[in-house]
Amino acid sequence: MINFLNKIGSWILNNYIKAIIFFLITMLASGIYFYFDFLAQKKDKESGDLFQDFYTSYKSSDFNEEEYKDTLDKIFQIDSSSIYLVMLKSIYAVDLVENNDLQKALIELSNAKEILSNKNNNFNFLKEIIDLRMVNILISLGDTERAKILLESTFTTYQANKLILQGDILAKDKNYTEAKQKYTEAMKLSVNDTQKNLINLKISTLTD
């Protein structure tokens, strides 16, 4: 009887210790998770505030390259993979294109795309926008082969835009029949009247 009670007592003690250890490990893991989640949210808010300040200034005046670089550096110090870096680089690329500095714009967009390559599918729409902007620049530079490669990617949100650019390249190569096919496919997908008018204009200017 005493041996039996000793065994019961030993079993309870052993399992009690295991339960305590398991509980402590679980609490530690939860604590670590919430700590890093808090840090991530804090970083995102700090980066977002910096971007918003820059964007407010950008909307009310001309692009300020010094302010851009300062904001870019501050956000990079907070989080080198921040989505706000992508947005900043995209804005800078627009300014560079307006100033006809296409090669530099292409570099900025390539860097933005590199950051996006480590993001999940929630940011696919941004990846598509970056690719479309890069294609437009490549077409302007006459590098249609690289543009074609970018357009081989799967587009979900901006499929109509992809087809329009494919049509533009085909038209540039004087392949008017296939260009018209691409424009017609884009027309079927488009839900934007302005875009539809643009497609109709492109089709009307095709010369057999």
KAVENQUI-V540953 format. One record per run of one state. SS is the DSSP state (alpha for helix, beta for strand, coil for the rest). FROM is the first residue (numbers start at 1). LEN is the number of residues. Records with the same first field share a line. If there is no record, write none. Layout:
SS = FROM-LEN, FROM-LEN
This chain:
coil = 1-1, 61-4, 79-4, 99-3, 117-4, 141-3, 151-8, 173-3, 190-3, 205-4
alpha = 2-59, 65-14, 83-16, 102-15, 121-20, 144-7, 159-14, 176-14, 193-12
